[in-house]
Amino acid sequence: MRMTPQQAETVRMFAHRYFGEDAVIWLFGSRTDDRKKGGDYDFLVETSLDQPDIIVEHKIAMIAELQSTSTFEGEKINLIVKRRNTSFDMPIYVVAKSEGVRL
Protein backbone atom coordinates (compact mmCIF):
# COMPACT_ATOMS: atom_id res chain seq x y z
CA MET A 1 0.00 0.00 0.00
CA ARG A 2 1.47 3.32 -1.04
CA MET A 3 0.19 5.44 1.79
CA THR A 4 1.91 6.45 5.00
CA PRO A 5 0.53 5.52 8.43
CA GLN A 6 0.05 9.26 9.06
CA GLN A 7 -2.04 9.59 5.88
CA ALA A 8 -4.15 6.57 6.83
CA GLU A 9 -4.78 8.02 10.29
CA THR A 10 -5.71 11.40 8.79
CA VAL A 11 -8.23 9.78 6.45
CA ARG A 12 -9.76 7.73 9.28
CA MET A 13 -10.01 10.81 11.50
CA PHE A 14 -11.80 12.89 8.87
CA ALA A 15 -14.05 10.02 7.78
CA HIS A 16 -15.18 9.52 11.36
CA ARG A 17 -15.67 13.27 11.79
CA TYR A 18 -17.81 13.66 8.69
CA PHE A 19 -19.46 10.25 8.35
CA GLY A 20 -19.72 9.00 11.94
CA GLU A 21 -17.64 6.88 14.27
CA ASP A 22 -19.04 3.74 12.64
CA ALA A 23 -17.79 4.75 9.18
CA VAL A 24 -15.61 2.15 7.45
CA ILE A 25 -12.92 3.28 4.98
CA TRP A 26 -11.10 1.48 2.16
CA LEU A 27 -8.22 2.61 -0.02
CA PHE A 28 -8.52 1.07 -3.47
CA GLY A 29 -7.10 1.53 -6.95
CA SER A 30 -3.48 2.02 -7.95
CA ARG A 31 -2.33 3.14 -4.48
CA THR A 32 -2.85 -0.41 -3.17
CA ASP A 33 -0.14 -1.72 -5.54
CA ASP A 34 3.40 -1.16 -4.22
CA ARG A 35 4.86 -1.78 -7.70
CA LYS A 36 3.15 1.24 -9.25
CA LYS A 37 4.14 4.88 -8.99
CA GLY A 38 2.08 8.02 -8.63
CA GLY A 39 -1.66 7.94 -8.97
CA ASP A 40 -4.53 9.50 -7.13
CA TYR A 41 -6.04 8.40 -3.85
CA ASP A 42 -9.28 6.45 -4.21
CA PHE A 43 -11.34 5.97 -1.05
CA LEU A 44 -14.63 4.28 -0.32
CA VAL A 45 -16.42 5.34 2.86
CA GLU A 46 -19.35 3.29 4.08
CA THR A 47 -21.63 5.25 6.39
CA SER A 48 -24.89 4.92 8.25
CA LEU A 49 -25.81 8.49 7.23
CA ASP A 50 -28.76 8.34 4.88
CA GLN A 51 -29.60 11.91 3.81
CA PRO A 52 -28.13 12.50 0.33
CA ASP A 53 -27.73 16.26 0.80
CA ILE A 54 -25.80 15.78 4.04
CA ILE A 55 -23.64 13.07 2.46
CA VAL A 56 -22.70 15.33 -0.47
CA GLU A 57 -21.99 18.25 1.86
CA HIS A 58 -19.77 16.10 4.08
CA LYS A 59 -18.02 14.52 1.09
CA ILE A 60 -17.02 17.94 -0.28
CA ALA A 61 -15.93 19.12 3.18
CA MET A 62 -13.83 16.00 3.78
CA ILE A 63 -12.03 16.26 0.43
CA ALA A 64 -11.37 19.98 0.99
CA GLU A 65 -10.03 19.38 4.48
CA LEU A 66 -7.84 16.46 3.36
CA GLN A 67 -6.35 18.55 0.57
CA SER A 68 -5.56 21.33 3.04
CA THR A 69 -3.38 19.02 5.16
CA SER A 70 0.36 18.79 4.60
CA THR A 71 0.09 15.02 3.95
CA PHE A 72 -2.38 15.39 1.06
CA GLU A 73 -1.64 18.90 -0.22
CA GLY A 74 -1.77 18.96 -4.02
CA GLU A 75 -2.96 15.34 -4.27
CA LYS A 76 -5.96 14.22 -6.27
CA ILE A 77 -8.51 12.52 -4.05
CA ASN A 78 -11.54 10.53 -5.16
CA LEU A 79 -14.09 9.78 -2.47
CA ILE A 80 -17.00 7.42 -3.00
CA VAL A 81 -19.62 7.24 -0.29
CA LYS A 82 -21.85 4.20 0.18
CA ARG A 83 -24.90 4.36 2.39
CA ARG A 84 -24.91 1.29 4.59
CA ASN A 85 -28.70 0.99 4.93
CA THR A 86 -29.65 0.85 1.27
CA SER A 87 -30.15 -1.92 -1.24
CA PHE A 88 -28.61 0.23 -3.99
CA ASP A 89 -25.31 -1.33 -4.95
CA MET A 90 -22.77 -0.36 -7.59
CA PRO A 91 -19.97 -2.52 -9.01
CA ILE A 92 -17.38 -0.05 -7.70
CA TYR A 93 -18.46 -0.84 -4.14
CA VAL A 94 -17.69 -4.52 -4.68
CA VAL A 95 -14.33 -3.77 -6.31
CA ALA A 96 -13.28 -1.33 -3.58
CA LYS A 97 -14.13 -3.77 -0.80
CA SER A 98 -12.71 -6.89 -2.43
CA GLU A 99 -9.52 -5.43 -3.94
CA GLY A 100 -8.96 -2.51 -1.59
CA VAL A 101 -7.29 -2.18 1.78
CA ARG A 102 -9.47 -1.40 4.76
CA LEU A 103 -8.01 1.48 6.76
LOGUNU-756402 format. One record per residue (C-alpha): residue number from 0; residue in one letter; x, y, z. Coordinates in nm, 4 decimals. Example, Ala and Ser with C-alpha at 12.3 -4.5 7.8 and 13.67 -1.06 7.14 Angstrom:
BEGIN
+-------+-------+----------+----------+----------+
| gumar | kollo |        x |        y |        z |
+-------+-------+----------+----------+----------+
|     0 |     a |   1.2300 |  -0.4500 |   0.7800 |
|     1 |     s |   1.3670 |  -0.1060 |   0.7140 |
+-------+-------+----------+----------+----------+
This chain:
BEGIN
+-------+-------+----------+----------+----------+
| gumar | kollo |        x |        y |        z |
+-------+-------+----------+----------+----------+
|     0 |     m |   0.0000 |   0.0000 |   0.0000 |
|     1 |     r |   0.1472 |   0.3320 |  -0.1039 |
|     2 |     m |   0.0189 |   0.5439 |   0.1787 |
|     3 |     t |   0.1914 |   0.6447 |   0.5000 |
|     4 |     p |   0.0527 |   0.5521 |   0.8427 |
|     5 |     q |   0.0052 |   0.9258 |   0.9062 |
|     6 |     q |  -0.2037 |   0.9591 |   0.5876 |
|     7 |     a |  -0.4148 |   0.6569 |   0.6833 |
|     8 |     e |  -0.4784 |   0.8018 |   1.0289 |
|     9 |     t |  -0.5710 |   1.1396 |   0.8793 |
|    10 |     v |  -0.8231 |   0.9782 |   0.6445 |
|    11 |     r |  -0.9758 |   0.7732 |   0.9283 |
|    12 |     m |  -1.0007 |   1.0808 |   1.1504 |
|    13 |     f |  -1.1797 |   1.2890 |   0.8865 |
|    14 |     a |  -1.4048 |   1.0023 |   0.7775 |
|    15 |     h |  -1.5183 |   0.9524 |   1.1356 |
|    16 |     r |  -1.5666 |   1.3267 |   1.1792 |
|    17 |     y |  -1.7808 |   1.3661 |   0.8686 |
|    18 |     f |  -1.9464 |   1.0252 |   0.8354 |
|    19 |     g |  -1.9721 |   0.9003 |   1.1939 |
|    20 |     e |  -1.7637 |   0.6883 |   1.4269 |
|    21 |     d |  -1.9043 |   0.3739 |   1.2641 |
|    22 |     a |  -1.7788 |   0.4754 |   0.9182 |
|    23 |     v |  -1.5611 |   0.2154 |   0.7451 |
|    24 |     i |  -1.2923 |   0.3277 |   0.4976 |
|    25 |     w |  -1.1100 |   0.1475 |   0.2164 |
|    26 |     l |  -0.8217 |   0.2607 |  -0.0022 |
|    27 |     f |  -0.8516 |   0.1071 |  -0.3471 |
|    28 |     g |  -0.7103 |   0.1529 |  -0.6946 |
|    29 |     s |  -0.3481 |   0.2023 |  -0.7947 |
|    30 |     r |  -0.2333 |   0.3139 |  -0.4478 |
|    31 |     t |  -0.2847 |  -0.0407 |  -0.3170 |
|    32 |     d |  -0.0138 |  -0.1716 |  -0.5541 |
|    33 |     d |   0.3396 |  -0.1165 |  -0.4222 |
|    34 |     r |   0.4863 |  -0.1776 |  -0.7695 |
|    35 |     k |   0.3153 |   0.1240 |  -0.9253 |
|    36 |     k |   0.4143 |   0.4876 |  -0.8987 |
|    37 |     g |   0.2082 |   0.8024 |  -0.8627 |
|    38 |     g |  -0.1660 |   0.7941 |  -0.8969 |
|    39 |     d |  -0.4530 |   0.9498 |  -0.7134 |
|    40 |     y |  -0.6042 |   0.8399 |  -0.3852 |
|    41 |     d |  -0.9284 |   0.6445 |  -0.4210 |
|    42 |     f |  -1.1342 |   0.5970 |  -0.1050 |
|    43 |     l |  -1.4634 |   0.4283 |  -0.0325 |
|    44 |     v |  -1.6419 |   0.5338 |   0.2856 |
|    45 |     e |  -1.9352 |   0.3286 |   0.4082 |
|    46 |     t |  -2.1632 |   0.5248 |   0.6394 |
|    47 |     s |  -2.4888 |   0.4920 |   0.8252 |
|    48 |     l |  -2.5815 |   0.8487 |   0.7231 |
|    49 |     d |  -2.8761 |   0.8338 |   0.4880 |
|    50 |     q |  -2.9600 |   1.1908 |   0.3809 |
|    51 |     p |  -2.8133 |   1.2496 |   0.0327 |
|    52 |     d |  -2.7729 |   1.6258 |   0.0796 |
|    53 |     i |  -2.5803 |   1.5784 |   0.4044 |
|    54 |     i |  -2.3638 |   1.3070 |   0.2461 |
|    55 |     v |  -2.2704 |   1.5332 |  -0.0466 |
|    56 |     e |  -2.1994 |   1.8255 |   0.1864 |
|    57 |     h |  -1.9766 |   1.6097 |   0.4077 |
|    58 |     k |  -1.8023 |   1.4520 |   0.1093 |
|    59 |     i |  -1.7025 |   1.7935 |  -0.0276 |
|    60 |     a |  -1.5927 |   1.9120 |   0.3178 |
|    61 |     m |  -1.3825 |   1.6004 |   0.3780 |
|    62 |     i |  -1.2033 |   1.6264 |   0.0432 |
|    63 |     a |  -1.1369 |   1.9982 |   0.0989 |
|    64 |     e |  -1.0032 |   1.9376 |   0.4478 |
|    65 |     l |  -0.7844 |   1.6459 |   0.3365 |
|    66 |     q |  -0.6347 |   1.8549 |   0.0572 |
|    67 |     s |  -0.5563 |   2.1329 |   0.3042 |
|    68 |     t |  -0.3380 |   1.9017 |   0.5164 |
|    69 |     s |   0.0361 |   1.8789 |   0.4597 |
|    70 |     t |   0.0087 |   1.5024 |   0.3951 |
|    71 |     f |  -0.2384 |   1.5394 |   0.1064 |
|    72 |     e |  -0.1643 |   1.8896 |  -0.0217 |
|    73 |     g |  -0.1772 |   1.8962 |  -0.4019 |
|    74 |     e |  -0.2961 |   1.5341 |  -0.4265 |
|    75 |     k |  -0.5958 |   1.4222 |  -0.6274 |
|    76 |     i |  -0.8510 |   1.2518 |  -0.4047 |
|    77 |     n |  -1.1542 |   1.0535 |  -0.5160 |
|    78 |     l |  -1.4086 |   0.9778 |  -0.2474 |
|    79 |     i |  -1.7002 |   0.7422 |  -0.3001 |
|    80 |     v |  -1.9625 |   0.7236 |  -0.0285 |
|    81 |     k |  -2.1849 |   0.4200 |   0.0179 |
|    82 |     r |  -2.4901 |   0.4361 |   0.2390 |
|    83 |     r |  -2.4906 |   0.1286 |   0.4589 |
|    84 |     n |  -2.8695 |   0.0988 |   0.4928 |
|    85 |     t |  -2.9648 |   0.0848 |   0.1269 |
|    86 |     s |  -3.0153 |  -0.1917 |  -0.1240 |
|    87 |     f |  -2.8612 |   0.0231 |  -0.3986 |
|    88 |     d |  -2.5309 |  -0.1328 |  -0.4954 |
|    89 |     m |  -2.2774 |  -0.0362 |  -0.7588 |
|    90 |     p |  -1.9971 |  -0.2521 |  -0.9007 |
|    91 |     i |  -1.7375 |  -0.0045 |  -0.7702 |
|    92 |     y |  -1.8458 |  -0.0841 |  -0.4135 |
|    93 |     v |  -1.7691 |  -0.4523 |  -0.4677 |
|    94 |     v |  -1.4326 |  -0.3772 |  -0.6311 |
|    95 |     a |  -1.3278 |  -0.1327 |  -0.3575 |
|    96 |     k |  -1.4127 |  -0.3769 |  -0.0802 |
|    97 |     s |  -1.2707 |  -0.6888 |  -0.2428 |
|    98 |     e |  -0.9522 |  -0.5433 |  -0.3939 |
|    99 |     g |  -0.8965 |  -0.2505 |  -0.1590 |
|   100 |     v |  -0.7295 |  -0.2178 |   0.1778 |
|   101 |     r |  -0.9466 |  -0.1402 |   0.4765 |
|   102 |     l |  -0.8010 |   0.1483 |   0.6761 |
+-------+-------+----------+----------+----------+
